[in-house]
Amino acid sequence: MSNLIRHILGYTFGLTMFGILIPMGLVNLGAWDHSVTHISLIESQAIRWIIAAPFLVVGAVFAIWSNIFLFNVGKGGPAQAFNISISPKTKKLVTTGPYRYSRNPMMFGAFTLYFGVGILQNSLICLLTVLAFFTFMSYMIKFSEEKRLLDDFGDEYLEYKKKVSRFIPMKRVRSNVHKGA
């Protein structure tokens, strides 16, 4: 299968799953939650929009920005999980753009966006589902994607890993103090 077809398949799968189906699932879960529990976290829809908007915008920016960098700089695609590769693997370790802030800016973007959807849905069940899904995906990335990156990029990845946090964009602080010193 040609790389172009694999890129198209990878991005189509990723957009369908993470950009359409999961957000729609959260909206449906929120509607179900309200019909069953009748719990309202934030009564005012305007306040929910004010709180959710930054999450939605930041999430969308990181998700799109990281996909562009992965394709243009890494020369590969994001659709790889559980050792199944749909799009071509990256040929270059991407450490610029959104990847200078987070080793997984796509995941950060997606879950930030999902959190915003949960706020808009005014649903505790949605927010807890996002948290559970994030926890599950964190383990999957740690044990599959990080292993592949270490195998493919070795010391370059280890150095990158020391400098950049796994998910939440923040500067890593490493102490130069050794234990027992």
N, C-alpha and C positions, 0 to 999 in steps of 0.2 A: 504494500500500500504506500502510495507516495506521501511525502511529508506534508504537502499541501492538504491532501484529503484528511490526514491525521490531525492537522491543526484545526481544520474546519469541524471535524467530529469532536475534538476535545473542547473547543470553545462553544460549540452547540450544546454539548452535554453539560458543561459547566454553567452556561447561562440558563439553560432550562432547569437544571437542578437547583442551583444556588441563587439564581436571580428571579425565578418564577415560582417553582413548585414549593420550595421551603417558605418563602414569604406568604404565598397563598395558604399553605398549611397553617401558618401562624395566625392568619386572619380567621380562618375557619375554626381553629382551636379557641381563639378569643371569643368568637360568637357562641361556640358551644359552652365555654366557661361561663359566660354571662347568663345563658339560659339555665344552667345548672346551679351555679353558686350565688348569682345576683350580687357578687362582691364588686364594688367600685373603688379602685385605688385613688384615682384623682377625678373628682366630679366634673370639673370644667374641661370641656374639649379644647378650649383656647390654651389653657395652661398645659394640657397634654401635648399640643402642637409645639408650644414654646420649648418644652423640655425635650421632645423627640426630635425636633428639626436639626439640632447640631449632630445628634447621633446618626440621623439619616444622611445628612450631607457628608460628614466625615467618613462614614462607612462607605458610601458610594464612591467618594473620591479615592479612598485607599484601594477599594476593590478594582476600580477601572485603571487607576494609575499603575498598580502592581501588575496587572495583566499586560499592559502596554510595555512595561519594562522587561517583563519576563520574555515576551515575544521578541522585542527589538534588541535587547542586550544579551539575554540568555540564549536566544535562538531556540527556544523550546516552548512548551505549553504547560499549563497548570493541571491538566486532568490526569493525575496519577495518584492512585491510592491503593492500599492493600496489595502493593507490588503489581498492580495492573496499570499499564500505561496505555492511554488512549491517544494522547498527543505526543509528539516527540519529546524526549527528555531534554532538559537544558544542556547546552554544550559549554556554557560559561557560568561560573558562579556570579550571580547578580548581587552586588553590594552597594549599588547606587540608587538614586531615586528613593522610592518608599522603602527599599531594602536597607537603606542606611539607618532607618529608624526601627525596623522590625524585621526579624528573619521570616516572618509569615504575615506580611501586610495584607495579603488576600483574605486570610482567615480573620485578621483583626478587622478588616473592612466589612466582611460579611457579617460577623457577629455584632459589630457595632450597629450596623444597619438593622439586623434582626432585633436587637435590643430596642431600637427606636420603634420598630413595628410593634413590639410587645407593649411599649408605653402607649402608643396610639390605640392599641386594642384595649388598654386599661385592664389588662389581664395578668393576674399573678401566675396563673398556670402557664401563660405564654412566656413570661419572664423566667420562670423556673425551668421550662423546657429549653429555652435558649441557653441557660446556664448548664443544664445537663448535657446538651448537645455539644457545647463548647468544651466541657470537661472530657467527654468521649473523644472528640476530634483532637484535643490536645495530646492525649495518650497515643492516638493513632499516628499523629505527625511525629511525635517523639520516637516511636518505635519503628516507623517505616520510612518516612521522608528524611528524617535526620540521618538515619543509617545509610540511605542511598547517597545523600550529599557527602557524607564522610567517605564512603567508598569511592565516589566519583571525583571529589575535590581535595581529599586528604587534609594536609596541614593548612591549606588556604581556608578551608571551611572551619577548622578548629580555631584559627586566629579570628575569623569573622564571628564565630560563636562567642568568643570571649568579649567582643566589643558591642554586640547588638543583642537586645533582649529577644526572647522567642516570639512574643505576641504584642504586648502593649508597647507602643513607641515611647521609649524613654532611654536615656543614656545610662549605660551600665557603669557602676562604680566598683572598681576592683581595688581591694586593699593590698598594699605592698607589704603589709606586716605579715610575717610568717608565723605560724603557730609555734609556740615554744621559744620564740625569740625574745 
